[in-house]
Structure formats: C-alpha cells, structure tokens
Amino acid sequence: MIPLTMRLRVRKNGRKVVGLWFPIILALIPVILLLAALFPLVLVAALLASLGGQGGMVLRSYALVFTVLFMLSGLRIEVADPMNEVAIILQ
C-alpha cells in the first residue's frame, strides 16, 4: 500500500519539541500520474533498447519505481543520541 502520511517527531531532553503530520499522498498522486503518462514513452524506449538486448532492463526498472513506492508504507527512521531523538514514520 502507498504511504498516505508522514509523521515527524523530534524530542529534545526527553520532551516532545515537534510533532508534525504531512499528507504525502498529495505529493505521490502527481508522481503516479506522471509515471502513468510516461509509460508509452517507456514502452517505445524498451522496444528500441530491445534491439541492443537491454529492453527487459528498461521495463524492470520502471516496475521497480512502483515497487519501491508501495513498499515504503511502514518505514520507520529513528535517529537518536543521549540528548535528542528524531523519528520519521511513513504510514
């Protein structure tokens, strides 16, 4: 599933300093529409590249972009030291 929101949490000295929610689905919708619009060009590029034996790689790399977007859901990035903590959570 595509992540819909990103939560940013910053703590300093154990106290919550910043807690923000970002609706990243609003940024991903244009990206997905752009990828869909460019798909015919990717097919032409794959056809031309298949003459040199690289056509399959072009199509696999295009599919890889969608796979990475869908696998981001649930990603947690946490960085901490003894005084501070920053967490980025994709949901």
DSSP file (Angstrom, degrees, kcal/mol; ACC not computed):
  #  RESIDUE AA STRUCTURE BP1 BP2  ACC     N-H-->O    O-->H-N    N-H-->O    O-->H-N    TCO  KAPPA ALPHA  PHI   PSI    X-CA   Y-CA   Z-CA
    1    1 A M              0   0    0      0, 0.0    72,-0.6     0, 0.0     3,-0.0   0.000 360.0 360.0 360.0 143.0    0.0    0.0    0.0
    2    2 A I        -     0   0    0     70,-0.1    68,-0.2     1,-0.1     2,-0.1  -0.543 360.0-107.7 -73.0 135.9    1.2    3.5   -0.7
    3    3 A P        -     0   0    0      0, 0.0    25,-0.1     0, 0.0    -1,-0.1  -0.442  31.0-169.6 -65.5 137.4    2.1    5.5    2.4
    4    4 A L        +     0   0    0      1,-0.2    21,-1.9    -2,-0.1     2,-0.3   0.786  63.6  23.1 -98.2 -34.1   -0.5    8.2    3.0
    5    5 A T        -     0   0    0     18,-0.2    86,-2.7    19,-0.2     2,-0.4  -0.925  58.5-148.3-134.2 157.0    1.0   10.3    5.8
    6    6 A M  E     -AB  22  90A   0     16,-2.6    16,-2.9    -2,-0.3     2,-0.5  -0.996  13.6-156.7-123.9 131.6    4.5   11.0    7.2
    7    7 A R  E     -AB  21  89A   0     82,-2.9    82,-2.5    -2,-0.4     2,-0.5  -0.935   3.5-164.0-110.8 127.4    4.9   11.7   10.9
    8    8 A L  E     -AB  20  88A   0     12,-2.8    12,-2.6    -2,-0.5     2,-0.4  -0.948   9.2-177.8-111.1 124.7    7.9   13.7   12.0
    9    9 A R  E     -AB  19  87A   0     78,-2.7    78,-2.7    -2,-0.5     2,-0.4  -0.987   4.0-175.9-128.0 125.3    8.7   13.6   15.7
   10   10 A V  E     -AB  18  86A   0      8,-3.0     7,-2.6    -2,-0.4     8,-1.7  -0.981   2.5-174.7-122.7 128.8   11.5   15.5   17.4
   11   11 A R  E     -AB  16  85A   0     74,-3.1    74,-2.4    -2,-0.4     2,-0.4  -0.970   4.8-170.4-123.0 138.8   12.4   15.1   21.1
   12   12 A K  E >  S-AB  15  84A   0      3,-2.5     3,-1.8    -2,-0.4    72,-0.2  -0.994  76.8  -9.1-130.1 126.0   15.0   17.1   23.0
   13   13 A N  T 3  S-     0   0    0     70,-3.5    71,-0.1    -2,-0.4    -1,-0.1   0.841 129.2 -57.4  55.7  36.8   16.0   16.2   26.5
   14   14 A G  T 3  S+     0   0    0     69,-0.5     2,-0.4     1,-0.2    -1,-0.3   0.372 115.4 112.2  80.7  -5.2   13.2   13.6   26.6
   15   15 A R  E <  S-A   12   0A   0     -3,-1.8    -3,-2.5     1,-0.0     2,-0.6  -0.807  75.3-112.0-103.8 143.2   10.5   16.3   25.9
   16   16 A K  E     +A   11   0A   0     -2,-0.4    -5,-0.2    -5,-0.2     3,-0.1  -0.599  39.7 168.8 -74.0 118.9    8.5   16.4   22.7
   17   17 A V  E     +     0   0A   0     -7,-2.6     2,-0.4    -2,-0.6    -6,-0.2   0.856  65.2  14.1 -96.5 -47.9    9.5   19.5   20.8
   18   18 A V  E     +A   10   0A   0     -8,-1.7    -8,-3.0     2,-0.0    -1,-0.3  -0.995  53.5 173.3-135.1 135.6    7.9   19.0   17.4
   19   19 A G  E     +A    9   0A   0     -2,-0.4     2,-0.3   -10,-0.2   -10,-0.2  -0.855  18.7 170.5-139.9 104.7    5.3   16.5   16.2
   20   20 A L  E     -A    8   0A   0    -12,-2.6   -12,-2.8    -2,-0.3     2,-0.4  -0.888  22.6-153.3-120.9 146.2    4.1   17.1   12.6
   21   21 A W  E     -A    7   0A   0     -2,-0.3   -14,-0.2   -14,-0.2    -2,-0.0  -0.969  11.7-168.4-114.7 132.7    1.9   15.2   10.2
   22   22 A F  E     -A    6   0A   0    -16,-2.9   -16,-2.6    -2,-0.4     2,-1.6  -0.984  21.5-136.7-120.9 128.3    2.4   15.6    6.4
   23   23 A P    >   +     0   0    0      0, 0.0     3,-1.4     0, 0.0     4,-0.4  -0.630  28.8 173.9 -81.9  87.4   -0.1   14.2    3.9
   24   24 A I  T >>  +     0   0    0     -2,-1.6     4,-2.0     1,-0.3     3,-0.8   0.641  66.1  78.8 -73.8 -12.0    2.4   12.7    1.4
   25   25 A I  H 3> S+     0   0    0    -21,-1.9     4,-2.0     1,-0.2    -1,-0.3   0.843  87.0  61.0 -61.8 -29.7   -0.3   11.2   -0.6
   26   26 A L  H <4 S+     0   0    0     -3,-1.4    -1,-0.2   -22,-0.3    -2,-0.2   0.808 108.7  42.2 -66.7 -28.0   -0.8   14.7   -2.1
   27   27 A A  H <> S+     0   0    0     -3,-0.8     4,-0.9    -4,-0.4    -2,-0.2   0.783 112.9  53.3 -85.0 -29.7    2.7   14.6   -3.4
   28   28 A L  H  X S+     0   0    0     -4,-2.0     4,-2.7     1,-0.2     5,-0.2   0.792  95.1  68.0 -78.3 -27.4    2.5   11.0   -4.6
   29   29 A I  H  X S+     0   0    0     -4,-2.0     4,-2.4     1,-0.2     5,-0.2   0.941 103.0  44.0 -59.7 -48.5   -0.6   11.5   -6.7
   30   30 A P  H  > S+     0   0    0      0, 0.0     4,-2.4     0, 0.0    -1,-0.2   0.873 112.8  53.7 -64.2 -33.2    1.2   13.7   -9.3
   31   31 A V  H  X S+     0   0    0     -4,-0.9     4,-2.4     2,-0.2    -2,-0.2   0.932 110.6  45.4 -64.5 -44.9    4.2   11.3   -9.3
   32   32 A I  H  X S+     0   0    0     -4,-2.7     4,-2.2     2,-0.2    -1,-0.2   0.901 113.1  50.4 -66.1 -40.5    1.9    8.3  -10.1
   33   33 A L  H  X S+     0   0    0     -4,-2.4     4,-2.3    -5,-0.2    -1,-0.2   0.894 110.7  50.1 -64.2 -38.6    0.1   10.3  -12.8
   34   34 A L  H  X S+     0   0    0     -4,-2.4     4,-2.0     2,-0.2    -2,-0.2   0.914 110.1  49.6 -64.8 -43.0    3.4   11.3  -14.3
   35   35 A L  H  X S+     0   0    0     -4,-2.4     4,-0.6     1,-0.2    -2,-0.2   0.891 111.9  48.8 -63.5 -38.2    4.6    7.7  -14.3
   36   36 A A  H >< S+     0   0    0     -4,-2.2     3,-0.6     1,-0.2    -1,-0.2   0.888 111.3  49.5 -68.4 -38.0    1.4    6.6  -16.0
   37   37 A A  H 3< S+     0   0    0     -4,-2.3     4,-0.3     1,-0.2    -2,-0.2   0.836 111.5  49.1 -69.6 -31.3    1.6    9.4  -18.6
   38   38 A L  H 3X S+     0   0    0     -4,-2.0     4,-2.0     1,-0.2     3,-0.3   0.530  84.4  94.5 -84.6  -6.0    5.2    8.5  -19.4
   39   39 A F  H <X S+     0   0    0     -3,-0.6     4,-2.4    -4,-0.6    -1,-0.2   0.879  80.4  53.5 -58.4 -41.8    4.5    4.7  -19.8
   40   40 A P  H  > S+     0   0    0      0, 0.0     4,-2.0     0, 0.0    -1,-0.2   0.903 109.6  49.7 -60.4 -37.3    4.0    4.9  -23.6
   41   41 A L  H  > S+     0   0    0     -3,-0.3     4,-2.5    -4,-0.3    -2,-0.2   0.871 109.0  52.3 -66.6 -35.4    7.4    6.5  -23.9
   42   42 A V  H  X S+     0   0    0     -4,-2.0     4,-2.6     2,-0.2    -1,-0.2   0.896 107.6  51.9 -66.4 -39.0    9.0    3.9  -21.7
   43   43 A L  H  X S+     0   0    0     -4,-2.4     4,-2.3     2,-0.2    -2,-0.2   0.913 110.5  47.6 -63.1 -41.6    7.5    1.2  -23.9
   44   44 A V  H  X S+     0   0    0     -4,-2.0     4,-2.5     2,-0.2    -2,-0.2   0.917 112.5  49.6 -64.1 -42.6    9.0    2.8  -27.0
   45   45 A A  H  X S+     0   0    0     -4,-2.5     4,-2.5     1,-0.2    -2,-0.2   0.884 110.9  49.9 -63.7 -38.0   12.3    3.1  -25.2
   46   46 A A  H  X S+     0   0    0     -4,-2.6     4,-1.8     2,-0.2    -1,-0.2   0.891 109.9  50.9 -67.4 -38.5   12.1   -0.6  -24.2
   47   47 A L  H  X S+     0   0    0     -4,-2.3     4,-0.6     2,-0.2    -2,-0.2   0.932 113.8  43.8 -63.8 -44.9   11.4   -1.5  -27.8
   48   48 A L  H >< S+     0   0    0     -4,-2.5     3,-0.7     1,-0.2     4,-0.4   0.878 114.9  49.4 -66.8 -37.2   14.3    0.5  -29.1
   49   49 A A  H ><>S+     0   0    0     -4,-2.5     5,-2.4     1,-0.2     3,-1.1   0.764  97.4  69.4 -73.7 -23.8   16.6   -0.9  -26.3
   50   50 A S  H 3<5S+     0   0    0     -4,-1.8     3,-0.5     4,-0.3    -1,-0.2   0.767  87.6  66.6 -67.2 -21.6   15.5   -4.5  -27.0
   51   51 A L  T <<5S+     0   0    0     -3,-0.7    -1,-0.3    -4,-0.6    -2,-0.2   0.839 108.4  38.6 -64.5 -30.8   17.4   -4.2  -30.3
   52   52 A G  T < 5S-     0   0    0     -3,-1.1    -1,-0.2    -4,-0.4    -2,-0.2   0.407 123.7-104.5 -97.6   0.8   20.6   -4.0  -28.2
   53   53 A G  T   5S+     0   0    0     -3,-0.5    -3,-0.2    -4,-0.5     4,-0.1   0.561  98.3  98.9  91.8   8.7   19.4   -6.5  -25.6
   54   54 A Q     >< +     0   0    0     -5,-2.4     4,-1.5     1,-0.1    -4,-0.3   0.300  45.1 102.1-110.6   8.4   18.5   -4.0  -22.8
   55   55 A G  H  > S+     0   0    0     -6,-0.5     4,-1.8     1,-0.2     5,-0.2   0.873  80.2  52.8 -62.5 -40.0   14.7   -3.7  -23.3
   56   56 A G  H  > S+     0   0    0      1,-0.2     4,-2.4     2,-0.2    -1,-0.2   0.863 105.9  54.6 -64.1 -35.6   13.9   -6.0  -20.4
   57   57 A M  H  > S+     0   0    0     -3,-0.2     4,-2.2     2,-0.2    -1,-0.2   0.879 105.3  53.2 -66.0 -37.5   16.0   -4.0  -18.1
   58   58 A V  H  X S+     0   0    0     -4,-1.5     4,-1.5     2,-0.2    -2,-0.2   0.928 112.2  44.1 -63.5 -45.2   14.2   -0.8  -19.0
   59   59 A L  H  X S+     0   0    0     -4,-1.8     4,-2.1     1,-0.2    -2,-0.2   0.885 112.8  51.6 -68.4 -38.6   10.8   -2.3  -18.2
   60   60 A R  H  X S+     0   0    0     -4,-2.4     4,-1.8     1,-0.2    -1,-0.2   0.888 108.4  51.5 -65.8 -38.0   12.0   -3.9  -15.0
   61   61 A S  H  X S+     0   0    0     -4,-2.2     4,-1.1     2,-0.2    -1,-0.2   0.857 108.7  51.5 -68.3 -33.3   13.4   -0.5  -13.8
   62   62 A Y  H  X S+     0   0    0     -4,-1.5     4,-1.0     1,-0.2     3,-0.4   0.914 111.2  47.0 -67.0 -42.9   10.1    1.1  -14.5
   63   63 A A  H  X S+     0   0    0     -4,-2.1     4,-2.1     1,-0.2    -2,-0.2   0.817 103.9  63.8 -67.3 -29.6    8.3   -1.5  -12.4
   64   64 A L  H  X S+     0   0    0     -4,-1.8     4,-2.6     1,-0.2    -1,-0.2   0.847  95.7  58.1 -63.4 -34.3   10.9   -1.1   -9.7
   65   65 A V  H  X S+     0   0    0     -4,-1.1     4,-2.1    -3,-0.4    -1,-0.2   0.929 108.4  45.5 -61.7 -45.3    9.8    2.5   -9.1
   66   66 A F  H  X S+     0   0    0     -4,-1.0     4,-2.3     2,-0.2    -2,-0.2   0.895 111.6  53.0 -65.0 -39.7    6.2    1.3   -8.4
   67   67 A T  H  X S+     0   0    0     -4,-2.1     4,-1.7     1,-0.2    -2,-0.2   0.923 109.3  48.1 -62.2 -44.4    7.5   -1.5   -6.1
   68   68 A V  H  X S+     0   0    0     -4,-2.6     4,-0.7     1,-0.2    -1,-0.2   0.914 110.8  51.5 -63.9 -42.6    9.6    1.0   -4.1
   69   69 A L  H >< S+     0   0    0     -4,-2.1     3,-0.7     1,-0.2     4,-0.3   0.907 112.8  45.1 -60.4 -42.2    6.6    3.4   -3.7
   70   70 A F  H >< S+     0   0    0     -4,-2.3     3,-0.6     1,-0.2    -1,-0.2   0.772 110.1  54.7 -74.9 -25.1    4.4    0.6   -2.5
   71   71 A M  H 3< S+     0   0    0     -4,-1.7    -1,-0.2     1,-0.2    -2,-0.2   0.517  87.0  81.1 -86.6  -4.6    7.0   -0.8   -0.1
   72   72 A L  T X<  +     0   0    0     -3,-0.7     3,-2.0    -4,-0.7    18,-0.2   0.721  63.8 107.8 -73.4 -20.5    7.6    2.5    1.8
   73   73 A S  T <  S+     0   0    0    -72,-0.6    18,-0.2    -3,-0.6     3,-0.1  -0.373  84.4  20.4 -62.7 129.9    4.5    2.0    3.9
   74   74 A G  T 3  S+     0   0    0     16,-1.9    -1,-0.3     1,-0.3     2,-0.2   0.431  85.8 149.8  91.5   0.4    5.5    1.2    7.5
   75   75 A L    <   -     0   0    0     -3,-2.0    15,-2.7    15,-0.1     2,-0.4  -0.485  25.3-168.8 -69.2 132.2    9.0    2.6    7.1
   76   76 A R  E     -C   89   0A   0     -2,-0.2     2,-0.5    13,-0.2    13,-0.2  -0.992   8.9-173.4-125.1 126.8   10.5    4.0   10.4
   77   77 A I  E     +C   88   0A   0     11,-2.8    11,-2.9    -2,-0.4     2,-0.5  -0.978  10.9 177.0-119.0 117.2   13.6    6.0   10.5
   78   78 A E  E     -C   87   0A   0     -2,-0.5     2,-0.4     9,-0.2     9,-0.2  -0.982   7.5-179.9-126.8 127.3   14.8    6.8   14.0
   79   79 A V  E     +C   86   0A   0      7,-3.0     7,-3.1    -2,-0.5     2,-0.3  -0.991  14.6 166.2-125.5 131.0   18.0    8.7   14.9
   80   80 A A  E     -C   85   0A   0     -2,-0.4     5,-0.2     5,-0.2    -2,-0.0  -0.990  20.1-179.7-146.2 151.4   18.9    9.3   18.5
   81   81 A D        -     0   0    0      3,-2.6    -2,-0.0    -2,-0.3     0, 0.0  -0.790  57.7 -80.6-132.3-179.8   21.8   10.4   20.7
   82   82 A P  S    S+     0   0    0      0, 0.0     3,-0.1     0, 0.0    -2,-0.0   0.768 128.4  28.7 -58.4 -24.4   21.7   10.8   24.5
   83   83 A M  S    S+     0   0    0      1,-0.1   -70,-3.5   -70,-0.1   -69,-0.5   0.743 120.6  38.6-106.9 -28.0   20.0   14.2   24.3
   84   84 A N  E     -B   12   0A   0    -72,-0.2    -3,-2.6   -71,-0.1     2,-0.3  -0.846  52.1-168.8-129.7 158.4   17.9   14.2   21.1
   85   85 A E  E     -BC  11  80A   0    -74,-2.4   -74,-3.1    -2,-0.3     2,-0.4  -0.978   0.7-172.9-148.3 135.1   15.7   12.0   19.1
   86   86 A V  E     -BC  10  79A   0     -7,-3.1    -7,-3.0    -2,-0.3     2,-0.4  -0.997   8.2-176.7-127.9 131.3   14.3   12.3   15.6
   87   87 A A  E     -BC   9  78A   0    -78,-2.7   -78,-2.7    -2,-0.4     2,-0.5  -0.994  10.9-169.8-130.9 134.5   11.8    9.9   14.1
   88   88 A I  E     -BC   8  77A   0    -11,-2.9   -11,-2.8    -2,-0.4     2,-0.5  -0.991  12.9-175.8-121.6 122.4   10.2    9.8   10.6
   89   89 A I  E     -BC   7  76A   0    -82,-2.5   -82,-2.9    -2,-0.5     2,-0.5  -0.974  13.1-156.5-125.8 123.2    7.4    7.3   10.2
   90   90 A L  E      B    6   0A   0    -15,-2.7   -16,-1.9    -2,-0.5   -84,-0.2  -0.869 360.0 360.0 -98.0 127.6    5.6    6.6    7.0
   91   91 A Q              0   0    0    -86,-2.7   -85,-0.2    -2,-0.5    -1,-0.1   0.361 360.0 360.0-124.5 360.0    2.0    5.3    7.4
